[in-house]
Amino acid sequence: MRKMNYAADKIFKALALLLVAGLGSLAADDWPQWRGPNRDGISKETGLLKEWPASGPRLVWKAAGLGSGYSTVAVVGERIYTTGDRADANYLVALNRADGKILWSAKLGGKAGAPGWGGFAGPRATPTVDGDLVFAVDQWGEMACFNAGDGKELWRKNFTTDFGGARPEWGFSESPLVDGDRVMVTPGGSRGAIVALDKKTGAMIWQSREFTDAAHYSSLILVNWGGVRQVIQLTADSVAGVAVADGKLLWRAVRKGRTAVIPTPIFDSGLVYVTSGYGVGCNLFKVTEAGGKFSVEQLYENKVMQNHHGGAIKIGDYVYGHSDGRGWTCQDFKTGEVKWQEKSKLGKGSLVFADGRFYLRQEDKQGTVALIEASPEGYKELGRFDQPDRSSKNSWPHPVVAGGRLYLRDQDILLCYDVKQP
């Protein structure tokens, strides 16, 4: 009997290890964080529908009960993660990827509500999944780490009381960035704009004391350049690179934004592209390293791309996104010149790239979703549909394509569409 129990115990432990490994491994069709595996809005999937039928792709399931908010989804393994305000507080929510059923909810922040002008309630940031850990930030600056399997809270921090940050007008919106043993976020402030924490314990590793901009709404990106692993952040005052190892400021360029600076930077071979709305436009900077020191120079500044918060994506030699007052835009990345702009066919919104196509999501009215070619030759539409069950709020959460599915978050609901070729 002891031998049987011992054998059963070994099998149980082996299965448990496999379960943890399943949570921790990242498949090709996963979308573990804001803007995907590389934070560039690009899915590596192929075999997706090249055109949509007149009614749009097939709706697989609809989930409800997520709460209010503007967080989009992270998709890893058999789970989907997002956040939302409920009556008493805001929560991190885990759903079953197969049918959208809620598996567990864990309290993220102690209060629900809408900070700032305009009444935009709910969390904004997207959860980040790393192995068996999930990291989430709410609009008030509460950050917590949870077990991905059951939602057990492992540690938590507060951006204002723990790091000296100050909540921006419309609430903290940045999605956490994980690299190796650390997780990094931008509370902002005089004690250091960016912090790196031990991802397992929440213990402080460093705070960027040389870089002290106030927090705005953009999320960090991770790059290797000049022999140094670094994070790049865009604020209302500047764009800067900070060393992952110790938080040292490597380079900084003054770049003034207005009102709300939101889009995530784009990096390619030492070139850093940033854009924001409210009449500011876009800039391209060149970062150079020589003798262990970094320098930065601006290559261009113009108003071709004035992206509010729908994001910009670089495919090949071109950047695509929506430009305020000018419409959907294709811009030459290196020169800044416009290739095409289209504002009559679809209103302002967000986008994601997959298998040679852009999935565009209009933010207002019917929440129309359109499929277009990713081409500098012009705006060529290959299908569209109006989102059902529209809320009264703008559909600001960016679309996500993962595992042959298109995910659309709209406040309390999440819609899952089949966009895989039969």
LINGIGI-V9659 format. One record per pair of residues at least 24 apart in sequence whose ideal C-beta (glycine too) atoms are under 6 Angstrom apart, sorted by the first residue. I is the first residue (numbers start at 1). J is the second residue. Records with the same first field share a line. If there is no record, write none. Layout:
BEGIN
I->J  J
END
This chain:
BEGIN
20->132
22->77
23->77  132  148  149
24->131  132
29->402  403
30->75  76
31->75  400  402
32->74  76  129
33->74  128
34->126  175  219
39->221
41->311  313  352  353
42->353
43->354  401
45->354  355
46->355
47->421
48->354  355  419
49->419  421
51->382  383
52->371  383
56->385
57->417  418  419
58->418
59->417
60->416  418
61->99  100  416
62->415
63->95  100  414
64->412  413
65->102
66->93  412
68->121  122  411
69->122  123
70->124  396  397
71->123  126
72->126  397  398  400  409
73->400  407
74->126  127  129
75->402
76->129
81->127  134
83->123  136
84->122
85->112  121  122
90->123  138
92->136  146
104->151
106->146  151
108->136  138  144
109->138  140  142
115->139  171
116->169  170  171
124->173
125->173  174  175
126->175
128->175  176  178
130->178
135->176  183
137->172
139->171  172
141->167  172
155->202
157->202
159->187
163->187  195
164->189  191
165->189  215
168->215  216
173->217
174->219
175->219
177->220
179->222  244
184->220  231
186->215  233
187->215
188->214  215
194->242
206->246  247
208->242  247
210->249
211->240  242  249
213->237  238
216->261
217->260  262
218->264
219->264
221->265
223->267
225->270
226->289  294
232->265
234->265  274
236->261
239->274
250->294
251->287  294  296
253->285  296
255->283
262->309
263->307  311  312
266->314
275->305  307  312
277->306  308  324
281->306
300->336
302->336
304->331  338
305->329  331
310->349  350
311->350
313->353
315->374
318->376
322->348
330->376
339->376
340->378
342->379
346->370
350->398
352->399  401
354->401
359->399
361->399
363->394  395  396
364->394
367->395
389->413
END
